[in-house]
Structures are given as structure tokens and as C-alpha cells.
């Protein structure tokens, strides 16, 4: 696995690439790409970082696993490639966006437009075997993405962390809530969206916080 990652992230994460766990992870992922279908396509594994350099991060949305069906995953959590039908969680994200800010569902579920404004769309696990949710969990990715959040927490202030569901909330448990805004709710999945995701107003709360701290709001 070639780590083709944006320079500002490379600088901060190069120590991780030298660690034993990452070497083992690299070996595992390379082997998986050789022997079976893995998502996202190899060049997109680090797309979240390439689309949103370290110093431009204003918002972090934490996901769990890449989508595992054809044409969906492209390295940004919850996002799908142009022309791909919206998965159920993304449908619910757009429903909440419409309720909260009156923004109608866009023509594409590709969230690169968010990333380019400073939204880091980070999955805890960056690869997955086709049709097998969770198949690359506990192989080392979680350690790597924990390190990502730690770097941000150490160096940056006034970031909005959006943690949907218990998995994301556990992963972000150490974030300093005095220096940043941490927004938590149920996950947008159809299984839990009615238990507190709908009505969370996270999009408007994010923009209010950014503006209060002298930053440009996100054009969701």
C-alpha cells in the first residue's frame, strides 16, 4: 500500500507509517487488494486527507467503515461517488439538512464539496472487503485514525467534531470540549435516526460555532 497522502498530513503522520502496527496493516491491505475486491479503489484510500489539508480542517465528521457495495466508497465517510444512489444513512443526513437549514437534497451524494471547505470526512477504518461490512476492522486502521484525531486535538483549536452514534462517540471521547465544539447524537442509520438524529440541528450549530470563532461557515 503506497501511502499517497497530502503533504501537511504526511508531515504529522509519518511517525505512524514507521510503526509495526502500520507495517502489518500495510501487508494485510496489499494482500487483500490482490486476492479480492476491496473498497474504496486504492488511489482513494486517503482521499479524506487529500481533500482536506491539516490546517484547513474546521469540522470533523467521524464514520465507521467505508461503504462495501460497487461504486459507493471513495474515501470520504458517508459520501458516494457521482451517479450512485444514496445509501440510507446519507438519505437521512440530507433529510436533517433540509429540516435544519432548508437545503434541498443535492443531485449527487458526493461530499467532496464539503471536504473542500474544511470538513474532514474520516472513517475509523479506511478499507473494507466487498459485500462484507466490518471486514477490515481491528487490523490497525483504528489505531491510525485515533492518531489522526490526537494530532488535530493537540495542534488545533475551535474545530467542530460531529459524532453520530456510540462508536464515533467512544472514538472521540478524549476531545477537549472546552477548546472545541463536540456535537453528539444518534447515528443517521434508519435503525437509529428516529432516536435523536433527526432534529439534532448539527449543521446550523456547526455554522454558528464557526462564525462565533471568526471562521467561514460551511456551505452545506
C-alpha positions as CSV (number, residue, x, y, z in Angstrom):
1,X,0.0,0.0,0.0
2,X,1.6,3.2,-1.1
3,X,0.8,6.0,1.3
4,X,0.0,8.8,-1.1
5,X,-1.2,11.4,1.3
6,X,-1.3,15.2,1.3
7,X,1.9,16.8,2.5
8,X,0.7,18.5,5.7
9,X,-0.8,15.2,6.9
10,X,2.3,13.3,5.8
11,X,4.4,15.5,7.9
12,X,2.3,14.9,11.0
13,X,1.6,11.2,10.5
14,X,5.0,10.0,9.1
15,X,5.8,8.5,12.5
16,X,2.8,6.3,12.3
17,X,3.9,4.9,9.0
18,X,7.1,3.6,10.6
19,X,5.4,1.7,13.4
20,X,5.0,-2.1,13.5
21,X,1.2,-2.0,13.5
22,X,1.1,0.1,10.3
23,X,3.6,-2.2,8.6
24,X,1.4,-5.1,9.4
25,X,-1.7,-3.2,8.3
26,X,0.0,-2.4,5.0
27,X,0.9,-6.0,4.4
28,X,-2.7,-7.1,5.2
29,X,-4.3,-4.5,2.9
30,X,-1.9,-5.1,0.0
31,X,-2.8,-8.8,0.2
32,X,-6.5,-8.1,0.3
33,X,-6.4,-5.9,-2.8
34,X,-4.5,-8.7,-4.7
35,X,-6.8,-11.5,-3.8
36,X,-10.3,-10.0,-3.6
37,X,-12.3,-6.8,-4.3
38,X,-11.7,-4.1,-1.7
39,X,-13.2,-0.6,-1.4
40,X,-12.5,2.2,-1.9
41,X,-10.3,1.9,-5.0
42,X,-6.6,2.0,-3.9
43,X,-5.9,5.6,-5.0
44,X,-8.9,6.8,-2.8
45,X,-7.8,5.2,0.5
46,X,-6.5,8.6,1.8
47,X,-9.0,10.8,-0.1
48,X,-10.3,12.4,3.1
49,X,-6.8,13.7,3.9
50,X,-6.0,14.7,0.3
51,X,-9.3,16.7,0.0
52,X,-8.8,18.5,3.3
53,X,-5.3,19.5,4.4
54,X,-4.5,19.6,8.1
55,X,-4.5,23.4,8.6
56,X,-7.8,23.7,6.7
57,X,-9.8,21.3,9.0
58,X,-12.8,23.2,10.5
59,X,-15.1,20.2,11.0
60,X,-14.6,16.5,11.6
61,X,-17.4,14.0,10.9
62,X,-16.5,10.5,12.1
63,X,-17.8,7.4,10.3
64,X,-17.0,3.8,10.9
65,X,-16.5,1.8,7.8
66,X,-16.4,2.5,4.0
67,X,-19.4,1.5,2.0
68,X,-19.0,-2.0,0.7
69,X,-21.0,-2.2,-2.5
70,X,-19.8,-1.3,-6.0
71,X,-19.4,2.4,-7.0
72,X,-20.1,3.8,-3.5
73,X,-16.9,4.3,-1.4
74,X,-14.3,6.9,-2.5
75,X,-12.5,7.6,0.7
76,X,-14.9,10.1,2.5
77,X,-17.2,8.9,5.2
78,X,-21.0,8.9,4.2
79,X,-20.1,10.1,0.7
80,X,-20.8,8.2,-2.5
81,X,-19.4,8.7,-6.0
82,X,-21.3,10.8,-8.5
83,X,-24.2,8.9,-10.1
84,X,-24.5,6.4,-7.2
85,X,-27.9,6.1,-5.4
86,X,-27.8,7.4,-1.9
87,X,-27.4,4.8,0.9
88,X,-30.0,5.1,3.7
89,X,-27.8,6.9,6.1
90,X,-27.0,9.6,3.5
91,X,-30.7,10.0,2.7
92,X,-31.3,10.7,6.4
93,X,-28.3,13.2,6.6
94,X,-29.8,15.1,3.7
95,X,-33.3,15.0,5.3
96,X,-31.9,16.5,8.5
97,X,-30.0,19.1,6.5
98,X,-33.3,20.1,4.8
99,X,-35.1,20.3,8.1
100,X,-32.3,22.2,9.8
101,X,-31.2,24.7,7.1
102,X,-33.8,24.3,4.3
103,X,-31.2,23.0,1.9
104,X,-32.8,20.6,-0.6
105,X,-31.3,17.2,-1.3
106,X,-28.5,17.7,-3.8
107,X,-28.3,16.0,-7.2
108,X,-25.2,14.0,-6.1
109,X,-24.2,12.3,-2.8
110,X,-20.6,13.2,-3.4
111,X,-19.5,15.2,-0.4
112,X,-16.2,16.4,-1.8
113,X,-17.8,19.9,-1.8
114,X,-17.9,19.7,2.0
115,X,-14.3,18.4,2.2
116,X,-13.0,21.3,0.0
117,X,-14.5,23.7,2.6
118,X,-12.7,22.1,5.6
119,X,-14.8,19.1,6.6
120,X,-12.7,16.1,7.3
121,X,-14.9,13.1,6.5
122,X,-13.0,10.4,8.4
123,X,-13.9,6.7,8.6
124,X,-12.3,4.8,11.5
125,X,-11.5,2.0,9.1
126,X,-10.2,3.1,5.7
127,X,-10.8,-0.1,3.7
128,X,-13.3,-2.9,3.5
129,X,-13.8,-6.1,1.6
130,X,-16.7,-6.0,-1.0
131,X,-20.1,-7.0,0.5
132,X,-18.6,-7.6,3.9
133,X,-19.2,-4.8,6.4
134,X,-16.5,-4.6,9.1
135,X,-14.2,-7.0,7.4
136,X,-11.1,-4.8,7.9
137,X,-11.9,-3.8,11.4
138,X,-9.3,-4.5,14.2
139,X,-6.4,-4.7,11.7
140,X,-4.8,-1.4,12.6
141,X,-6.8,1.2,10.9
142,X,-8.5,2.3,14.2
143,X,-5.0,2.9,15.7
144,X,-4.1,5.1,12.8
145,X,-7.3,7.1,12.8
146,X,-7.0,7.6,16.5
147,X,-3.6,9.1,15.9
148,X,-5.2,11.5,13.3
149,X,-7.7,12.8,15.9
150,X,-5.0,13.1,18.5
151,X,-2.8,15.2,16.2
152,X,-5.8,17.5,15.5
153,X,-6.6,17.7,19.2
154,X,-3.0,18.6,20.1
155,X,-2.4,21.2,17.5
156,X,-5.7,22.8,16.6
157,X,-8.5,24.6,18.4
158,X,-12.1,25.6,17.6
159,X,-12.8,22.5,15.5
160,X,-16.4,21.1,15.4
161,X,-16.4,17.3,16.0
162,X,-19.6,15.7,14.8
163,X,-20.0,12.3,16.5
164,X,-23.1,10.3,15.3
165,X,-23.7,7.1,17.2
166,X,-22.0,5.3,20.1
167,X,-19.0,4.1,18.0
168,X,-18.0,7.7,17.0
169,X,-18.7,9.0,20.5
170,X,-16.3,6.4,22.0
171,X,-13.6,7.2,19.5
172,X,-13.9,11.0,20.2
173,X,-14.2,10.7,24.0
174,X,-10.9,12.4,24.7
175,X,-11.5,15.6,22.7
176,X,-11.3,18.7,24.8
177,X,-14.8,20.2,24.8
178,X,-13.5,23.5,26.2
179,X,-11.4,24.2,23.2
180,X,-13.7,22.7,20.6
181,X,-17.3,22.0,19.9
182,X,-18.3,18.3,20.2
183,X,-21.8,17.5,18.8
184,X,-23.2,14.1,19.6
185,X,-26.4,12.4,18.6
186,X,-27.8,9.0,17.4
187,X,-26.5,7.7,14.1
188,X,-28.3,8.6,10.8
189,X,-28.8,4.9,10.0
190,X,-32.6,4.0,9.6
191,X,-32.2,1.8,12.7
192,X,-31.5,4.8,15.0
193,X,-32.2,8.0,13.1
194,X,-35.6,8.5,14.9
195,X,-33.9,8.1,18.3
196,X,-32.2,11.5,18.2
197,X,-30.5,12.1,14.9
198,X,-33.5,13.8,13.3
199,X,-33.8,17.3,14.9
200,X,-30.2,17.4,16.2
201,X,-29.6,20.6,14.2
202,X,-25.9,19.8,13.9
203,X,-25.4,21.7,10.6
204,X,-26.7,25.0,11.9
205,X,-24.9,24.5,15.3
206,X,-21.7,23.9,13.4
207,X,-22.0,27.1,11.4
208,X,-23.0,29.2,14.5
209,X,-19.9,28.0,16.3
210,X,-17.6,28.6,13.3
211,X,-18.9,32.1,12.9
212,X,-18.6,32.9,16.6
213,X,-14.9,31.9,16.3
214,X,-14.2,34.1,13.3
215,X,-14.4,31.3,10.7
216,X,-16.3,31.0,7.5
217,X,-19.4,28.8,7.9
218,X,-19.8,25.7,5.7
219,X,-22.0,26.0,2.6
220,X,-23.7,22.6,3.2
